[in-house]
């Protein structure tokens, strides 16, 4: 089977045969078909605003090849519809030329910060913005209360398309850590020790106290406190 360009015979239809129609051949003889490739030059159809599937069918119908697909946000073109093609509509090309599509992801949505919210509230807030929420099965230790959202992906400040899914990881509460005993140490050493142990530190100096020695701490050494919580250390008085 051979293929030739034809301005009069539709692509895929037979242009001619050998022997020609009406001629006789011997039994089991072969017939060579010449099939149309369509016009030698075809025009890229206008598929803007159509679904990707429809756009691909339109290209194939005129003898062009659907090419690479990229996606971008659009305020004007609905999600899943074609924004433009490359080459653009109306451009003349040879048959079997690939045409790339840019497809709409829909209007961009600013992802809100839902960390610290109960998982149900976080899901509701995301849905109100046109997003979906997926609560992941595993839980992690975090400063957030147990049952609240510890992490989200993508995070606050990013843009997502309407209907995109935001993954939520729920907190199982902070880890409980052993508090070191820093009484009797100077302020700098006590602060460093507590910070290395995973705590925030606040220093309380009595009025007119010039001592750097720690007299007491808000959580006694040997007890446990949540990771990241604040331990207040108080210096000696006069």
Helices and strands as residue ranges (DSSP letters): E 2-4, E 14-18, E 32-36, E 41-43, H 52-62, E 65-72, E 82-86, E 92-94, E 98-104, E 108-110, H 119-128, E 132-140, E 149-153, E 159-161, E 165-171, E 176-178, H 187-196, E 200-204, E 214-217, E 224-226, E 230-235
